[in-house]
Amino acid sequence: MTASYFVETLARNGDVLHRHQVGSLPIRLGRGYDNDFIVDDSHCAARHAIIESDPDGRLVLRDLGTRNGVVHQGKRKSSLVMSGDTVVRLGHTMLRVRAADFPVPDEQLDRTMHAWEGGMPGLVGMFLIGVFSVLTVWLNDTQSFQLIRYLQALAYGIAAGLVWGGAWAFANRLFGRHARLGRHLFIFGCGFAAVTVFKLLSSVVAYSFSFEAITRYGSHVAILLVAGMLYFHLSTVKPNNARKFAVTCCIIALLGSGLTLISNEQRSGRLGDELYMSVLLPPTMRVAGDHQVGEFMDKVGAMKARLDAERTRKVNDGAVDDDDDA
Amino acid sequence: MKFVLPAAFLACLCAAALATAQSARQSPQQTANQRAPLTNPAPAQTLAPAIQPGGPPAATPPTEDEANPALPLPSSAAQNLYAKAKADLLQIRMLLKNGRSQSTVGSGFMVGTSNLVLTNYHVVSQMALDPDVYIGEYVDTDGKRGPVELLAVDVLHDLAVVRINREGTGFFNLPEKLAKLTQGQYLYSLGNPLDLGFAISEGSYNGVITRSFYDQLMFTGPINSGMSGGPSVTVSGDVAGVNVSKRRDGELVSFLVPVRYAQELLKKVALQTAPPKDFNPLIGQQLLAHQKAMVDRLLDAPLATKMMGPYLVPVRESEQVRCWGRSNVKAEASFTADTISCSMESAIFVSESQQTGHMAMTHQYVRSASLDKIRFSVLATTLFKVDNLGSNKDTRLTGPSCTEQFVVTRSVPLRAVTCVRAYRKFAGLYNFTLMTATTDDAKASLQSRIDVSGVSYENGMRTTRAFLDTLGRGSRQ
């Protein structure tokens, strides 16, 4: 029998808060200073429990008749067998005991790119944020050139990036061990760039091929891109929970899309973001052909049946908008 | 592991929403809604003589009371008229059935010695459209009240006939052979302005106005809300017209419905055996008749065209449809936008929240020498976006249903969008909106829009088609 044991106190998420080596059995646990492992918990008795070896060589924890007792999986126990994974609660303290020969799992493969940390990804992230904020302003700028508008956009973009990245770095420091601010800035920069590029590209495709549905429901792809960005933030904080985070982000994306659809339906009575495609681009960007006026008028005529069915549908009187009240 | 997800996961979309709003499309405020003072408040100095009773009158401005003896005597004609008309003049009120509180008030007058009362349709519209919610009541100059029964409406000329439980004295007569009015002739308008009390006001007749779709008489004299439906009579007591409206941007510019339309409506009442139970289908029929006349008049000849840059744009300028032009010649913008807007100056009143039988068209020609193609596209996109086409939560109209395509007219390729809304209460009536943007020039865009409200589907299609067929590219003149 190996003569070395480790008593570990755990956080609720399973992280080890404190580890103490004990040379031999029995191990006395309690608040008093005559114990082998001192539990600093006012809900523990001075002599709370003792760990001994049973005839089969297993470790057994025994309650020494305390008021609060020993709790395992929500049930109070007077004594129980401690395997290396048995977590018991004494008062407010969670702990487990492992012998020195406790088998640990194999090391996990390290997929983190350690070279892509710190300053470099941070700068690239900031650069992307800056470029795309300025691009957005430039595209919508129809007035004469004024530098201040671009500088303002740049400042707001970078500030937003720092606040967002900073919040994630804080979480990362809290739940992982490092802040990884550069990584989070890079992820935000890429996410912002992806959403902007998607908006531009989708407009081009929608116009070129006259695919109106793209501009009507494109926001759902943007929501998916944002969810993807969240996934990378989360995976940076905790690299080993990929599957869990993927599911979480899918749920967030679904919620976001659902809320968009519901608010569209509430606001305008239709699911799409807009009534018709308003995108207009230069003639050279068009692939779809022209239709004759007659074809267009046929399509207009075809709407009549739908409108006539719609007009008899009862509407909720309370929801009338008074937009064109005299 | 416990983890708190940040809620602001859409924050990065904010930067994309920095688009600058373009206000170039908004229609001009051609008619400022400045309301002229309704009464002439006594100046503060009026009180001065009361404080200094012995003071010489020359030192203080004369008060109204003091000034009156100096002025000519008030028109004795008006005095006589009001004394005779008093018994046949009524206030017509719409009351909520629940609680009998008044919802709108107007005026009316008894026709001859019958028990019929003439008033405006817009005074009794609530009773006509929602008889379950509203009922009518009259109040005469002695303060006596009684119920009113709606017999007939003429939405297009804004007239209605109601029946009450007493008979007129025969003062207001509508002679079969109408007296000819001459410009400048005195007319006396009667009614109950702003629910303050019965009043008579003097003004002059100034001819027939053809700006509205149906003829109206111009009366240069004060008509206030609440006097709607009251009579305007000549000095001899012949009814010349029914008070209907005034221009808020003018001074004393008021309008009367010519009495011949009232006579036509009274003839219809004489023929009908019982009043209609439901006025909605009847109003629907009248609106259908109106839209037919309106669209026929709009399209009786090919639409006229005007040049905007290289484009030929359809317009219709007539007595009823006026066009206004405007441009954004400002140093700040890097593009030029010229706009022509044409619209009918009158619409048909259906209810407080619904006017119809109207037509408007707008052409905006935008071009830029300094903007590159990409940014010009973004500008054109912003201008082409219209958000105010309504939702399906409206109780009067369905939500818009739209069709969009790349269309080529006789000489120009366009992006065309047509949105249609159907009237819920009136079967067979629709609002059509056509929006087009030319797609043949990377640095210029002609964006046009036509709105026709309250038309049949066929006429909506006809108008849309006529508009599309006329849009084109012409040689520069």
Interface residues (C-beta under 8 A of the other chain):
Chain A: R12 N13 G14 F132 S133 T136 V137 W138 L139 N140 D141 T142 Q143 S144 A153 Y156 G157 A160 W164 A167 W168 A171 F175 F188 G191 F192 V195 T196 K199 S203 S210 E212 A222 I223 V226 A227 M229 L230 L234 V237 K238 N241 T248 I252 G256 R267 S268 G269 R270 E274 L275 Y276 M277 S278 V279 L280 L281 P282 P283 T284 R286 A288 G289 D290 H291 Q292 V293 E295 F296 M297 K299 V300 G301 A302 M303 K304 R306 L307 D308 E310 R311 T312 R313 V315 N316 D317 A319 V320 D321 D322 D323 D324 D325 A326
Chain B: M1 K2 F3 V4 L5 P6 F9 L10 A11 C12 L13 C14 A15 A16 L18 A19 T20 Q22 A331 E332 A333 S334 F335 E352 S353 Q355 S368 L371 K373 I374 R375 F376 S377 V378 L379 A380 T381 T382 F384 K385 V386 N388 L389 G390 S391 N392 K393 D394 T395 T398 G399 P400 S401 C402 T403 E404 Q405 F406 V407 V408 T409 P413 R415 A416 V417 T418 C419 V420 R421 A422 Y423 R424 A427 Y430 M435 A437 T439 D440 D441 A442 S445 Y457 M461 T464 R465 L468 D469
